[in-house]
Amino acid sequence: MIKKIFAIITLSLISIQTILSQEIWDDFEQKRIGYYNFIHGVMTINTANPSPNSVNSSEFCAKYERNIAETYDVLEIIANGPMFDVSDYISGAKKMKIDVYSPAVGIPIQITLEDSTTATPTNYPTGRHSEYIGVTTVANQWETVELVFNGQPDPSLSNVGITSIILLFNPATNTDDTYYFDNLMGPEVNGPCNGFISNPQSDFQDWDCNWNINFGYVSGQLLQSYNPAVGSINTSKYSAKYTRVPDSNGEDVIIANFSAGSLNLSSNNIFRIQLYGPPRPFKISFQDDTTEVISFYRTISSANQWQQFPFDLSSVSGQNINRFVLFLDQGVVNFDVYYIDNIGLSSSPSSTIELNDQFVTIFPNPVDDKLFIKSSINNSEFDFFIYDSKGILVKKGRIYNPNSINNISLELSSGIYSMMIRSKNNILTKKISVK
C-alpha cells in the first residue's frame, strides 16, 4: 500500500513537472536557441559569474549594461524556430523564468512575446502577443525571477507560431544600471536542434546546436550572428561575429576552453575551424592550462569568403590540450570584423585528401634563393603563402603549372619560415629554412 501511494505521488510530481516545464533559451555555456537580433545597451556574453551561489553556480553568464538614453531599453531574441502553443503561459500553467543578479530590490523585469514579422519599433501594440512581469527581491546576488502574465497588447495574434522574446530590465526608466542574467527559460520552440545530441568530444561550437566551448577571455566583441555567406563551405544558419578591439600594441586575443576538458586525439586528430573576413594572417595556439603545446600560422587568403582551416595535432596526441588561443592579425591596430564557425575535431581535414609529400614536392630544404615545387595532382592550380617566425606574410603567389617543376625566387633573410600551399579544397604546410 505504501509503495502504491509513493507511486501515485511520484507520478503526480512528474505530471506537475511536465506541465511546468520550459525550454532553456540561453545558459551562455551549452545551449542557446535564439539569436540576439537587436540590443539597445551593451551585452557581454560568457562573462564570469560575479558571485556564484545556490541559485546560479554556473561559470559563465551574460552581463548587460543598459543604455541610459532609452526609456524602453530592449534585447530582442529571435528563436531558431516558431514557438509551440503559448496559451499555458497566459493561463499560468507554465511560467517563464530567468536568473538575475540586479543592483537593487524592486526592479521590474519584463518579457514580451512578439511576432517579429509584424512588430516594429513604432507600431505598438501590433505584433505584441503578451507581456509578463517579475520583480527583483534581493540586490547583488542571484535569484530566479518568475514572470507572471500581465496582459495581451495585441490579442489578434495566434497562440501558435510566435517568434521572439523581448527582454527589458527596469522598463520605463532612463538608467545605465548593470545587470547579470542567466538560464533564460521560455516557451518551447519547434527548432532544428530539437532532439539533437551534441558530442562535446568532437563537435565543439557551431552557434547553431553545438555549444561546447567556454570563451574564457575575449579582447573584442564576440556575438552570435547570422551566417554572412551561406554556401557549399558553410551551410549553417548562424555563426559567430567577432570585432577586434586591440590595445595600442595590436594585442587582441580569443581564449577558448573545451567544456569536455582535454582533447581526445586517439582517433580524431585534425582540428578544424572556419573563418570569414579580410585577408589577414592569424595564429592559433593549442595549450594546456599554462603553456603552449603547438601553434600554427595561417592566413585568410580570400576576402570575405568562408575558408576551412585544418590543423594536424597527431604529433601532440599524447599531450593535454585544454584550450586554443586565436590571434587575428596580431600586432596591428584595427577593428576588423571576422566570422567564426564549425569548430571541431575530425579524422581528416575535409571530404577531400590533404596534400602531403606524396602529392607535392618542395626542394631543396634548406634553400638559398630558389625554391622548387612539383605536384602529382593533375589539373590543379595552387596558391602559396610564406610567413616569417612572427606569422607575418612575406611572400605569396600562384602556381599555374603544378605538374611542371616551378621555381620561386625567395629573396628572404636567413631564418625559419612557414609555407602554406593550398588548392581549391586541399592544403599543405611545411617549414622551410633559408640559408
Order of alpha helices (4+ residues) and beta strands (2+ residues): alpha-beta-beta-beta-beta-beta-alpha-beta-beta-beta-beta-beta-beta-beta-beta-beta-beta-beta-beta-beta-beta-beta-beta-beta-beta-beta-beta-beta-beta-beta-beta
